[in-house]
Amino acid sequence: MATSSLITSVRAPADAATSRRLSHAWVPRTAAVACFAIGLLDLASALTSVAASRLHELRTYVPGGVSRVSTAGTLMIGLLLVMLAHGLRRRKRRAHALILGLLAISVGLHLLKGLDVEEATVSLLLLAALLATRHEFYARADPRTRWRAVAVGVGLVLACSVLGTTFIALRRDALARPFSLGSAVQHVLEGLVGVTGPLEFLPTRRGTSTADLVGDALLGLGVLCLVTTLALLLRPATPLPRLTEQDDARMRELLLVHGRRDSLAYFALRRDKSVIWSPTGKACVAYRVVTGVMLASGDPLGDPEAWPGAIAAFLDEADQHAWTPGVMGCTEQGGIAWAREGLQALEIGDEAVVEVKDFSLEGRAMRNVRQAVTRVQRAGYTTRVERVGDLCPEQAASLRASAAAWRGAETERGFSMAMGRFLEPVDPGCVVVMAFLEGELAAFLHFVPWGADGLSLDLMRRDRNAANGLNELLITTALTTAPSLGVARLSLNFAVFRSALERGERLGAGPVLRAWRALLIFASRWFQIESLYRFNVKFRPVWEPRYVCFATARDLPRVALAALQAEAFIALPRLH
């Protein structure tokens, strides 16, 4: 259905579960800010001198070594609180439990360090507040991330120990007395946590102590170990795909009955997606977790009557892990279903769908396509259409080799409208449209099934030296041979913000619309926004709107960034 506005917003009242998820969002945010601030307070307290009067009074109760160790402990707890604050923001249960323990220890350390009653009181107040709101911190963590963090942390400590021991050995001339390997290792391990070890250093000619240099270096290495390990521990979990053979079989059964509803339905079978089912098993949502965003694509698969159950299960899973829910490329019907469960929907573009019965190369409007097809046919190009299940192993191997060679070093893009695999026996219903020049493969298109009577474009590949117009020839061939395959409609590429490009060039378009179109054209230098629209419009398609769904407006940038990563348009560096 066409829309009358540049970007259409669809929103419905949130259900009870969604309202519960969003009603106390201020609690983790406030707790995170408070934890971060108290961590900074602990760092400042550990780095500044204790008042002489308090220190004198403290010496009557505890020895000086206890005060020094307490100062080092306060320093480390401050760093931990600063790093763990993000875990509170994401409602992480493990971070909450660890912070409770750290705050309890911090209260005692502040008193033992220098009778710092003020800092101890502030820590105690946050401890009480976190205990009172403990039900707000329920998000589970990913086991794979936890064990990887532990392994990396242990490896870093070992590496820093070797580096620190070497550092001391290179400065052995500055030692007050000879050292053993055991004492050097002890000095390094204690130095990593801010404690002065057993080794003594002589002052240099400048009056400074090598001990300061060694101590600062070791503490820096210790901070590196801490920060890196915590970054791995608290980064958004990225679970391995869970699309089992049983899930695949169940989803294919749903596709046989309900696959016609959405041209993206078959792409739910990607192996790098996980799947979550409705309680009845009549519908499911396929998704991938990308940088903390639980990202689905297309509509839920299955009976629309069961969609609410699948969507609720999806949102509950996101809530339990503190993932941000997001949906890319759903239809209007799907957007309404997501909106009824509390999400918002924005139109982001249109899918080009060509009805086979309405397609013809005749007429002035099709002149450019007709000329392109005629030109490449005169150049000697021929075409052939095959079901993947009808290809022999040698043909499939040749196609795969050509596809890999033509792609070269370019990243394979696609998530919502791409299978991520090609010519595999598990997809016999897929269709390949090939172009040849003197018997040599020059280009091909790969389509996946869209219900029983449709095809959805998955992959386009061509020899870089092939003639221009081959894609027009291949699509025309697919449309003209479609009736013999029992195909009534073809889904082509997705045109992002298509309505803005179209309306922005019309006579009478306002300055805002023209500026928005100009921005999209500028972005087309890096993303195929205008070129895909121009290519699709040649075939006079029916434009079907597609939507992005998100929980709140502040989540939209995160969902958009995750979608760009999933589609491989951008790649962020990650720790492994």
C-alpha positions as CSV (number, residue, x, y, z in Angstrom):
1,M,0.0,0.0,0.0
2,A,1.4,3.4,-0.9
3,T,1.9,5.9,1.8
4,S,1.3,9.6,1.5
5,S,4.1,10.9,3.7
6,L,7.8,10.9,3.5
7,I,8.2,8.8,6.6
8,T,5.2,7.1,8.0
9,S,5.1,6.5,11.8
10,V,3.0,3.6,13.1
11,R,2.5,3.3,16.8
12,A,0.1,1.5,19.1
13,P,-0.3,1.4,22.8
14,A,2.2,-0.8,24.5
15,D,1.1,-4.0,26.2
16,A,1.5,-4.7,29.9
17,A,4.9,-6.5,29.5
18,T,6.3,-3.7,27.4
19,S,5.1,-1.1,29.8
20,R,6.8,-2.9,32.6
21,R,10.0,-3.0,30.6
22,L,10.0,0.7,30.0
23,S,8.4,2.2,33.1
24,H,11.5,2.1,35.4
25,A,14.2,2.7,32.8
26,W,15.4,5.6,35.0
27,V,16.5,3.2,37.7
28,P,19.5,1.6,35.9
29,R,20.5,4.9,34.4
30,T,20.6,6.7,37.7
31,A,22.3,3.7,39.4
32,A,25.0,3.7,36.7
33,V,25.7,7.4,37.0
34,A,25.9,7.1,40.8
35,C,28.2,4.1,40.6
36,F,30.5,5.9,38.1
37,A,30.6,9.0,40.3
38,I,31.4,7.0,43.5
39,G,34.1,5.2,41.5
40,L,35.7,8.5,40.6
41,L,35.4,9.6,44.3
42,D,37.2,6.5,45.4
43,L,40.0,7.1,42.9
44,A,40.4,10.7,44.1
45,S,40.3,9.6,47.7
46,A,43.0,7.0,47.1
47,L,45.3,9.4,45.2
48,T,45.1,12.3,47.7
49,S,46.8,12.5,51.1
50,V,45.0,11.6,54.3
51,A,44.6,14.4,56.8
52,A,47.4,14.2,59.4
53,S,45.1,14.4,62.4
54,R,43.0,11.4,61.1
55,L,46.1,9.5,60.2
56,H,47.6,10.0,63.7
57,E,44.3,8.8,65.3
58,L,44.2,5.8,63.0
59,R,47.7,4.7,63.9
60,T,46.6,4.1,67.5
61,Y,44.3,1.4,66.2
62,V,45.9,-0.2,63.2
63,P,49.4,-0.5,61.8
64,G,50.6,1.7,58.9
65,G,50.7,-1.3,56.5
66,V,47.0,-1.8,56.8
67,S,46.4,1.8,55.8
68,R,48.7,1.5,52.7
69,V,47.0,-1.7,51.6
70,S,43.6,-0.2,52.1
71,T,44.6,2.8,49.9
72,A,45.6,0.4,47.1
73,G,42.4,-1.5,47.6
74,T,40.4,1.7,47.4
75,L,42.2,2.6,44.2
76,M,41.3,-0.8,42.6
77,I,37.7,-0.7,43.7
78,G,37.3,2.8,42.3
79,L,38.5,1.5,38.9
80,L,36.2,-1.4,39.1
81,L,33.2,0.7,40.0
82,V,33.9,3.0,37.0
83,M,34.1,0.1,34.6
84,L,31.2,-1.8,36.0
85,A,28.8,1.2,35.9
86,H,28.0,0.3,32.3
87,G,26.8,-3.1,33.5
88,L,24.3,-1.4,35.8
89,R,23.1,0.7,32.9
90,R,22.3,-2.5,31.0
91,R,20.6,-4.1,34.0
92,K,23.3,-6.8,34.3
93,R,22.7,-9.1,37.2
94,R,26.3,-10.1,37.5
95,A,27.5,-6.5,37.5
96,H,24.9,-5.6,40.2
97,A,26.1,-8.5,42.5
98,L,29.8,-7.6,42.0
99,I,29.1,-3.9,42.7
100,L,27.3,-4.8,45.9
101,G,30.3,-6.7,47.2
102,L,32.7,-3.9,46.1
103,L,30.7,-1.3,47.9
104,A,30.6,-3.3,51.1
105,I,34.4,-3.7,51.0
106,S,34.8,-0.1,50.1
107,V,33.1,1.0,53.3
108,G,35.6,-0.8,55.4
109,L,38.6,0.2,53.3
110,H,37.7,3.9,53.5
111,L,37.7,3.7,57.3
112,L,40.9,1.7,57.4
113,K,42.6,4.0,54.9
114,G,42.2,7.2,56.8
115,L,38.9,7.3,58.8
116,D,37.2,8.7,55.7
117,V,33.7,8.6,57.1
118,E,32.3,10.8,54.3
119,E,33.3,8.5,51.5
120,A,32.3,5.4,53.5
121,T,28.8,7.0,54.0
122,V,28.3,7.7,50.3
123,S,29.3,4.1,49.4
124,L,26.9,2.8,52.1
125,L,24.0,4.9,50.7
126,L,24.5,3.5,47.2
127,L,24.8,0.0,48.6
128,A,21.4,0.4,50.3
129,A,19.8,1.9,47.2
130,L,21.1,-1.0,45.0
131,L,19.8,-3.5,47.5
132,A,16.4,-1.8,47.5
133,T,16.2,-1.9,43.7
134,R,17.8,-5.3,43.1
135,H,14.7,-6.5,41.2
136,E,15.6,-4.0,38.4
137,F,18.9,-5.8,37.6
138,Y,17.9,-9.1,36.1
139,A,19.7,-9.3,32.7
140,R,21.7,-12.4,32.0
141,A,25.1,-12.5,30.6
142,D,26.5,-14.7,27.9
143,P,28.7,-17.7,29.1
144,R,30.9,-17.6,26.0
145,T,31.8,-14.0,26.7
146,R,32.5,-14.6,30.4
147,W,34.9,-17.5,29.8
148,R,36.6,-15.7,27.0
149,A,37.1,-12.7,29.3
150,V,38.6,-14.9,32.0
151,A,40.9,-16.6,29.5
152,V,42.0,-13.2,28.1
153,G,42.5,-11.8,31.6
154,V,44.7,-14.7,32.7
155,G,46.7,-14.4,29.5
156,L,47.2,-10.7,30.1
157,V,48.3,-11.2,33.7
158,L,50.9,-13.8,32.6
159,A,52.2,-11.5,29.7
160,C,52.4,-8.5,32.0
161,S,54.2,-10.6,34.6
162,V,56.9,-11.6,32.1
163,L,57.1,-8.0,30.8
164,G,57.4,-6.6,34.3
165,T,60.0,-9.1,35.4
166,T,62.0,-8.2,32.2
167,F,61.6,-4.5,33.1
168,I,63.1,-5.0,36.5
169,A,65.9,-7.2,35.2
170,L,66.9,-4.4,32.8
171,R,67.1,-2.0,35.8
172,R,68.9,-4.3,38.2
173,D,71.8,-1.9,38.6
174,A,69.4,0.5,40.4
175,L,68.5,-2.2,43.0
176,A,69.8,-1.8,46.6
177,R,70.6,-5.5,46.8
178,P,70.7,-8.5,44.4
179,F,67.3,-10.0,43.7
180,S,65.9,-13.5,43.0
181,L,63.4,-14.5,40.3
182,G,60.8,-15.2,43.0
183,S,61.2,-11.8,44.6
184,A,61.0,-10.1,41.2
185,V,57.8,-12.0,40.3
186,Q,56.3,-11.1,43.7
187,H,57.2,-7.4,43.2
188,V,55.5,-7.5,39.7
189,L,52.3,-9.1,40.9
190,E,52.0,-6.8,43.8
191,G,52.8,-3.8,41.6
192,L,50.0,-4.7,39.2
193,V,47.5,-4.0,42.0
194,G,49.2,-0.9,43.2
195,V,51.1,-2.4,46.2
196,T,54.9,-1.8,46.7
197,G,56.8,-5.0,46.5
198,P,59.8,-6.3,48.4
199,L,62.5,-4.9,46.1
200,E,64.2,-1.6,47.0
201,F,65.6,0.8,44.5
202,L,68.4,3.4,44.9
203,P,67.6,7.1,44.1
204,T,69.0,8.4,40.8
205,R,71.3,11.4,40.4
206,R,68.2,13.5,39.7
207,G,66.9,12.7,43.2
208,T,64.0,10.6,41.9
209,S,63.6,7.0,42.7
210,T,63.5,4.2,40.2
211,A,60.9,2.7,42.4
212,D,58.5,5.3,41.3
213,L,59.1,4.5,37.6
214,V,58.8,0.8,38.2
215,G,55.7,1.2,40.3
216,D,54.0,3.5,37.8
217,A,54.8,1.1,34.9
218,L,53.5,-1.9,36.8
219,L,50.3,-0.1,37.9
220,G,49.8,0.9,34.3
221,L,50.1,-2.7,33.2
222,G,47.6,-3.7,35.9
223,V,45.1,-1.1,34.7
224,L,45.5,-2.5,31.2
225,C,44.7,-6.0,32.4
226,L,41.7,-4.7,34.3
227,V,40.2,-2.5,31.6
228,T,40.7,-5.1,28.8
229,T,39.2,-7.9,30.8
230,L,36.2,-5.9,32.0
231,A,35.6,-4.6,28.5
232,L,35.4,-8.2,27.3
233,L,33.3,-9.3,30.3
234,L,30.7,-6.5,29.9
235,R,30.5,-6.2,26.1
236,P,27.2,-7.1,24.5
237,A,26.9,-10.8,24.3
238,T,26.9,-12.3,20.8
239,P,25.6,-15.9,21.1
240,L,26.3,-18.5,18.4
241,P,23.5,-19.1,15.9
242,R,21.0,-21.6,17.2
243,L,19.2,-22.5,13.9
244,T,19.2,-26.2,14.4
245,E,18.2,-28.8,11.9
246,Q,14.9,-29.2,13.8
247,D,14.3,-25.4,13.6
248,D,15.1,-25.4,9.9
249,A,12.7,-28.2,9.2
250,R,9.9,-26.5,11.3
251,M,10.5,-23.2,9.5
252,R,10.3,-24.8,6.1
253,E,6.9,-26.3,7.0
254,L,5.7,-22.8,7.9
255,L,7.1,-21.5,4.6
256,L,5.0,-24.0,2.7
257,V,1.8,-22.6,4.2
258,H,2.7,-18.9,5.0
259,G,5.7,-18.1,2.8
260,R,3.7,-16.1,0.4
261,R,3.0,-13.4,2.9
262,D,6.5,-11.9,2.9
263,S,9.1,-11.9,0.2
264,L,11.8,-11.9,2.9
265,A,10.4,-15.0,4.6
266,Y,12.9,-17.5,3.0
267,F,15.9,-15.4,4.2
268,A,14.9,-16.4,7.8
269,L,16.7,-19.7,7.0
270,R,20.1,-18.0,7.1
271,R,22.4,-20.1,9.2
272,D,23.8,-17.1,11.1
273,K,20.4,-16.3,12.6
274,S,18.9,-17.6,15.7
275,V,15.1,-18.3,16.0
276,I,12.6,-17.9,18.8
277,W,9.2,-19.5,18.7
278,S,5.7,-18.6,19.8
279,P,4.2,-20.8,22.6
280,T,2.0,-22.6,20.1
281,G,4.9,-23.2,17.7
282,K,2.9,-21.7,14.8
283,A,5.1,-18.7,14.3
284,C,8.7,-17.6,15.0
285,V,11.1,-14.7,14.7
286,A,14.5,-15.1,13.2
287,Y,17.2,-12.7,14.5
288,R,20.8,-12.0,15.1
289,V,22.4,-10.1,18.0
290,V,24.7,-7.3,16.7
291,T,26.5,-5.1,19.2
292,G,23.8,-5.5,21.8
293,V,20.9,-5.1,19.4
294,M,18.6,-8.1,19.0
295,L,17.9,-7.6,15.3
296,A,15.1,-9.3,13.3
297,S,14.4,-8.8,9.6
298,G,11.1,-9.1,7.8
299,D,7.9,-10.2,9.3
300,P,7.5,-13.0,11.8
301,L,7.3,-16.3,10.0
302,G,4.1,-18.3,10.3
303,D,0.4,-17.8,11.1
304,P,-0.4,-14.1,11.8
305,E,-2.7,-15.2,14.6
306,A,0.4,-16.5,16.4
307,W,2.6,-13.5,15.6
308,P,1.9,-11.8,19.0
309,G,3.2,-14.8,20.9
310,A,6.4,-14.9,18.8
311,I,6.9,-11.2,19.2
312,A,6.3,-11.3,22.9
313,A,8.8,-14.2,23.3
314,F,11.3,-12.1,21.2
315,L,10.9,-9.0,23.4
316,D,11.1,-11.1,26.6
317,E,14.4,-12.6,25.4
318,A,15.7,-9.2,24.6
319,D,14.6,-7.9,28.0
320,Q,16.3,-10.8,29.9
321,H,19.6,-10.1,28.2
322,A,19.2,-6.3,28.2
323,W,19.5,-6.3,24.4
324,T,17.9,-3.5,22.4
325,P,15.1,-5.0,20.2
326,G,15.0,-3.9,16.6
327,V,13.4,-5.0,13.3
328,M,14.5,-4.2,9.8
329,G,12.4,-4.4,6.7
330,C,9.1,-5.6,7.9
331,T,5.9,-5.0,5.9
332,E,3.1,-2.8,6.9
333,Q,1.2,-5.7,8.4
334,G,4.3,-6.8,10.3
335,G,4.9,-3.2,11.5
336,I,1.4,-3.0,12.9
337,A,1.9,-6.3,14.7
338,W,5.2,-5.1,16.3
339,A,3.6,-1.7,17.2
340,R,0.8,-3.6,19.0
341,E,3.4,-5.1,21.2
342,G,4.8,-1.7,22.1
343,L,7.4,-0.9,19.4
344,Q,7.4,2.1,17.1
345,A,7.7,1.8,13.3
346,L,9.1,4.1,10.7
347,E,9.0,3.7,6.9
348,I,12.5,3.4,5.6
349,G,12.0,2.6,1.9
350,D,10.2,0.4,-0.6
351,E,10.6,-3.0,-2.1
352,A,10.3,-3.2,-5.9
353,V,7.8,-6.0,-6.8
354,V,7.1,-6.8,-10.5
355,E,4.0,-8.6,-11.5
356,V,4.8,-11.1,-14.3
357,K,1.4,-10.7,-16.0
358,D,1.9,-6.9,-16.2
359,F,5.5,-6.9,-17.6
360,S,6.2,-6.1,-21.2
361,L,9.1,-4.5,-23.1
362,E,6.7,-2.7,-25.3
363,G,5.9,1.0,-25.0
364,R,7.9,4.2,-24.6
365,A,8.3,3.8,-20.8
366,M,10.4,0.6,-21.4
367,R,12.5,1.9,-24.2
368,N,15.7,2.1,-22.1
369,V,15.4,-1.5,-20.9
370,R,14.4,-2.7,-24.4
371,Q,17.5,-1.0,-25.9
372,A,19.8,-2.4,-23.3
373,V,18.5,-5.9,-23.8
374,T,18.7,-5.6,-27.6
375,R,22.3,-4.3,-27.4
376,V,23.7,-7.2,-25.3
377,Q,21.8,-9.8,-27.4
378,R,23.3,-8.4,-30.5
379,A,26.7,-8.6,-28.8
380,G,26.2,-12.4,-28.7
381,Y,25.0,-12.9,-25.1
382,T,22.6,-15.8,-24.4
383,T,20.7,-16.7,-21.3
384,R,19.5,-19.8,-19.5
385,V,17.3,-20.3,-16.4
386,E,17.7,-23.3,-14.1
387,R,16.3,-24.4,-10.7
388,V,19.2,-25.1,-8.3
389,G,17.9,-28.6,-7.8
390,D,18.3,-29.3,-11.5
391,L,22.0,-28.2,-11.7
392,C,24.6,-30.9,-11.9
393,P,27.5,-30.8,-9.4
394,E,29.9,-29.6,-12.1
395,Q,27.6,-26.7,-13.1
396,A,27.2,-25.7,-9.4
397,A,30.9,-25.8,-8.8
398,S,31.6,-23.6,-11.9
399,L,29.0,-21.0,-10.8
400,R,30.5,-20.9,-7.3
401,A,34.0,-20.4,-8.6
402,S,32.9,-17.6,-10.9
403,A,30.9,-15.9,-8.1
404,A,34.0,-16.0,-5.8
405,A,36.3,-14.7,-8.6
406,W,34.0,-11.8,-9.5
407,R,33.5,-10.8,-5.9
408,G,37.2,-10.7,-5.3
409,A,38.2,-9.1,-1.9
410,E,34.9,-7.3,-1.6
411,T,32.8,-8.0,1.6
412,E,29.7,-10.1,1.0
413,R,26.9,-7.8,1.9
414,G,23.3,-8.6,2.9
415,F,21.3,-9.7,5.9
416,S,17.6,-9.0,5.5
417,M,17.5,-9.8,1.7
418,A,20.4,-12.2,1.3
419,M,20.8,-15.9,2.1
420,G,24.5,-16.0,2.9
421,R,24.9,-19.3,0.9
422,F,24.7,-20.2,-2.7
423,L,23.7,-23.3,-4.7
424,E,23.5,-25.6,-1.8
425,P,21.4,-28.8,-2.0
426,V,19.2,-27.6,0.9
427,D,17.8,-24.9,-1.4
428,P,16.6,-26.8,-4.5
429,G,13.8,-24.4,-5.2
430,C,16.1,-21.4,-5.8
431,V,16.5,-20.2,-9.3
432,V,19.6,-19.1,-11.2
433,V,19.4,-16.9,-14.3
434,M,22.6,-17.1,-16.3
435,A,24.1,-15.1,-19.2
436,F,26.8,-16.6,-21.5
437,L,29.1,-15.2,-24.1
438,E,30.5,-17.8,-26.5
439,G,29.7,-20.5,-24.0
440,E,31.5,-18.7,-21.1
441,L,29.5,-17.6,-18.0
442,A,29.4,-13.7,-17.9
443,A,26.8,-13.0,-15.2
444,F,24.0,-14.5,-13.2
445,L,21.2,-13.7,-10.8
446,H,20.1,-15.9,-7.9
447,F,16.5,-15.9,-6.6
448,V,15.1,-17.6,-3.6
449,P,11.5,-18.9,-3.4
450,W,8.7,-16.5,-2.3
451,G,5.9,-18.8,-1.5
452,A,4.7,-21.1,-4.2
453,D,4.4,-18.6,-7.0
454,G,7.1,-15.9,-6.4
455,L,10.8,-15.3,-6.4
456,S,12.9,-12.9,-4.4
457,L,16.3,-11.6,-5.7
458,D,19.2,-12.7,-3.5
459,L,22.4,-12.3,-5.4
460,M,23.7,-10.4,-8.5
461,R,27.1,-11.3,-10.0
462,R,28.8,-10.3,-13.2
463,D,32.2,-10.4,-14.9
464,R,33.7,-6.9,-14.6
465,N,34.6,-7.0,-18.3
466,A,31.1,-8.0,-19.4
467,A,28.9,-5.6,-21.4
468,N,26.7,-3.1,-19.7
469,G,23.0,-4.0,-19.7
470,L,23.5,-7.7,-18.6
471,N,21.4,-7.2,-15.5
472,E,18.6,-5.8,-17.5
473,L,18.8,-8.8,-19.8
474,L,18.8,-11.2,-16.9
475,I,15.8,-9.7,-15.1
476,T,13.9,-9.5,-18.4
477,T,14.7,-13.2,-19.0
478,A,13.5,-14.1,-15.5
479,L,10.3,-12.2,-16.0
480,T,9.6,-13.7,-19.5
481,T,10.4,-17.3,-18.4
482,A,8.6,-17.0,-15.1
483,P,5.3,-18.5,-16.3
484,S,7.0,-21.7,-17.3
485,L,8.3,-21.9,-13.7
486,G,4.9,-21.2,-12.2
487,V,6.1,-17.8,-11.0
488,A,3.7,-14.8,-10.9
489,R,5.8,-12.1,-9.3
490,L,9.4,-11.1,-8.7
491,S,10.8,-9.1,-5.8
492,L,13.8,-7.0,-6.8
493,N,16.1,-4.8,-4.8
494,F,15.1,-2.7,-1.8
495,A,15.2,1.1,-2.4
496,V,16.0,3.0,0.8
497,F,14.0,6.2,1.2
498,R,12.5,5.8,-2.3
499,S,9.6,8.2,-1.7
500,A,12.0,11.0,-0.7
501,L,14.0,10.5,-3.9
502,E,10.9,10.5,-6.1
503,R,9.0,13.3,-4.4
504,G,12.1,15.5,-4.0
505,E,12.6,15.8,-7.7
506,R,9.0,16.7,-8.5
507,L,7.9,20.2,-9.5
508,G,6.9,22.1,-6.4
509,A,8.9,20.1,-3.9
510,G,9.6,22.1,-0.7
511,P,13.1,23.1,0.5
512,V,13.1,20.5,3.3
513,L,12.2,17.7,0.9
514,R,14.8,18.9,-1.7
515,A,17.5,19.1,1.0
516,W,16.6,15.6,2.2
517,R,16.9,14.3,-1.3
518,A,20.2,16.1,-1.8
519,L,21.5,14.5,1.4
520,L,20.5,11.0,0.1
521,I,22.2,11.6,-3.2
522,F,25.3,12.7,-1.4
523,A,25.2,9.5,0.7
524,S,24.9,7.5,-2.5
525,R,28.6,8.1,-3.1
526,W,29.1,5.4,-0.4
527,F,25.8,3.5,-0.4
528,Q,23.8,2.4,-3.4
529,I,20.7,4.5,-2.6
530,E,20.0,6.4,-5.8
531,S,21.5,3.9,-8.2
532,L,19.3,1.0,-6.8
533,Y,16.2,3.2,-7.0
534,R,17.0,4.2,-10.6
535,F,17.7,0.6,-11.6
536,N,14.5,-0.7,-10.0
537,V,12.2,2.0,-11.5
538,K,13.1,0.8,-15.0
539,F,10.9,-2.2,-14.6
540,R,7.9,-0.2,-13.5
541,P,7.4,-2.2,-10.2
542,V,4.8,-2.0,-7.6
543,W,6.4,-0.3,-4.5
544,E,5.8,-2.1,-1.2
545,P,6.7,0.0,1.9
546,R,9.1,-1.5,4.4
547,Y,9.6,-0.4,8.0
548,V,12.2,-0.3,10.8
549,C,10.8,-1.0,14.3
550,F,12.4,0.1,17.6
551,A,11.3,0.5,21.3
552,T,12.1,4.2,21.8
553,A,13.4,7.1,19.8
554,R,16.8,6.9,21.5
555,D,17.2,3.3,20.4
556,L,16.8,4.2,16.7
557,P,20.5,5.1,16.1
558,R,21.6,1.9,17.8
559,V,19.2,-0.2,15.7
560,A,20.3,1.6,12.5
561,L,24.0,1.1,13.3
562,A,23.4,-2.6,14.0
563,A,21.5,-2.9,10.7
564,L,24.4,-1.4,8.8
565,Q,26.8,-3.8,10.5
566,A,24.6,-6.8,9.8
567,E,24.3,-5.8,6.2
568,A,28.2,-5.4,6.2
569,F,28.1,-1.8,5.1
570,I,30.3,-0.9,8.0
571,A,32.6,-3.0,10.2
572,L,33.5,-2.0,13.7
573,P,36.7,-3.4,15.3
574,R,36.1,-6.0,17.9
575,L,38.2,-7.7,20.6
576,H,38.5,-11.5,20.0
